Amino acid sequence: MSVLGIAFGVLALIVIIAVMNGFQLGFIESILEISSYHIRLENFHPEDTEQLRQIALSTVGVKAAVPFKEFQAIARGRRAGQHAILVRGVNQNTLEIDSSMEEKIRFESGGFDIADNESVLLGSELARRLGVGKGDEVTLFSITGILSAEEEGGLKTFIVKGIFRTEYYEYDSTWAFLNMDDVSFLDNESDLKMGIKLVNRYQDKSILEKIRKNLANNFPEIKLSSWRDYNRSFFGALRTEKLFMFILVGLIFIVVGLNIFQSQRRTVLQRREEIGLLRAVGGLQSDVRFVFLFDGAITGFTGAAAGMILGLAIASNIPGVFSFVEMVVNAVIGFINELAALLGLGWVDNFAVFSPTIFYIKEIPSRIIPHEVIIIFMFGFLSALAAAFFASGKISKIQPAEVLRYE
């Protein structure tokens, strides 16, 4: 039972953390690859854009550098009503120079076509709200233009050339892409920025300092910031959520450890005669105690290894597991429906663990991080070892003479 308890705890923790990693890293990567980038350059003149881009690309560890503008706007389509959106202006070759962004954006219709000055790309949920598709017209109002009472600068009609989906609801429901020139026409107060992508985003601090050093002489006024700075609160919340989930699910090891502790204590009491005899013929207290520690180590290792293997098997094939569960349950439902038809009773609908018609994403993501699996394995192993260590402490209170005299 102790082995099964540890195995179940390790299995559950690996699967839960893997699924949580899948959701969280999906959100984080969508934000970094589409929106915020790894490093941002701000406060520079448009004519210096290409020079800055070349300086950034010459830095070791930089993968891409993309200039962009963005502003808040109001969109109006065929359906009644208006929707507040964020418009980002980029160049036509953005996906060519930023391969990681291309991996995150999937087009349901059309493509990344903003070569002319009357094209717009809409998120799939935004297009649904506006009631438009590829080839339809959308009118955008710059909020800055409206507030400044400009009659022409804040209003323009565009043709939808593509509808994209990122699997991140905020972007799919509130984002639009335009050609950089259209952004200047709609909102001439938006500043030009440059987003930099890194080969390894966790090296952002060292690479940021290298870029800052390269720009110090000619561009001392440029402002640089890392993804850790402008996403601090959101990423901190995700980290806290994961930590608390880790702790809550990890409480199962405390329960299992207490069971092992009680079992080992009972074993020590039941084998007082053998322990006393071993001590009487010269066995050291540490030698006798090692027997119980070894038993706890075998229990912990066996349970943790079994749970880790099963957990990795399930976590690496979450969609397949759900499909199997649905197949089994629907087979039972089908049998019940046949009986119900013979008896003239009602019909039971098929079962779906995870339906895309209800949930926004199409399948449950899963991401296995090796060092977290090792930590979970050690949790299971050390919980059994610690329980055996404390339980075997009662051996020191057993006096060989008393045992041999009375028992």
C-alpha positions, 0 to 999 in steps of 0.5 A: 500500500505504501508503494502504491501510495507513493506511485499514485502521488508521483503519477498525479503530480507529474501529470498535473504539473505537465498539464499546468506547464502546457497551459502556462508555457503556451500563454507565456510563449504566445505573449513573448513570440507575438506581443512583447518580444524578449527585449524591446528598444524604444525612444529612437528616430525612424531613420535609425531603424535599420542601423539599430536592427543591424546592431541588434542582429550582430549581437551573439544570441539574437535571433530576430529584430522586428520594428513595429508600432501599435495603438488603440482603435475602435473597429466596425464591421457588418454587424452593429456595434463597435469593438475596442481593439489593439492595432499593430503595424508591421512590415510585410516581411515580418514573418520571414524575419521572425520565424518563431512568430510564424509558428504561433500564428495560424491563418484560418483564411487568407494569409499574412498579406499587408503589402498594400495600404488597404489590408488588415489582418484580424483575429478569428474571434474579432472577425466573428464579433464584427461579422466579417470574413476574408474580402469584407470591409472593416472600418478602423477609428483611431482613439487618438484621432477621435480624441483630437477631433481629427476629421480624416486622420483617425478613420479609414476603411480596410479590406480583410486579407487574412483571419488568424488564430493564436490559441490565445483568446486575448489576441484572437479577440482584440488584435489586428495587423496593419501595414506600418504606413497605415498606422502612421496615417491613422495615428501619427502619435504612436512611437516606433519600437523594435522587438528583439527575439533571442535564441534563449530567452533566459539569457535576456539580462546578459544580451541586453547589457551587450546591446546596451554597450553596443549602442552606448556611443551612438544611441545613448538615449535609447531605452531597453527593457526585458520581458521580465520587466513588462510582464512581471506581474502576470508571470509572477502570478503564474509562478505563484499558482504553479508553486501552490499547486505543487505544494497542494498536490505534494501533500499526498506524500505527507499522508503516505509518509505518515502511513510508512512511519506507522508501519515501520514503528509497528514493525520495530515493536513486533521485532523487538526480540530479533532486534534485541538478539542482534544487539546482544551478539554485537550488532550496532544500533546503526547497523540494525537501523540501516535494515529499516532505512533500506526497507524504506528506501526500497519502498520509496524508490519502487513507488517513485519509479513506478509513478514516474514511468506511468506519469511520463507515459500519461503526460506525454500522450494526454490527448490519447488518454482522453480519447481512450476514456471517451471510447470506453465511456461511449461504448458503455453509453452505446450499450445503455442506449440499445437497452433503452431503445428496447425498453422505450426509454430516453436516449443518452448523448455521447460523452466528451471529456474535452470538447472544442465546442465548449473550450476555446483551445482544441486540446489539452496541452502538456509540457514535461520539464525534466528537472521538475520530474526529477524533483517530484521523483525525489519527493516520493523517494525521500518521503519514504526514506524520512519516514523510515528514518524517524520510525527506526529511531525507536530502536535506540530505546530497546535494551537487549538485556530487557528483551532477553530477560522478559521475552 
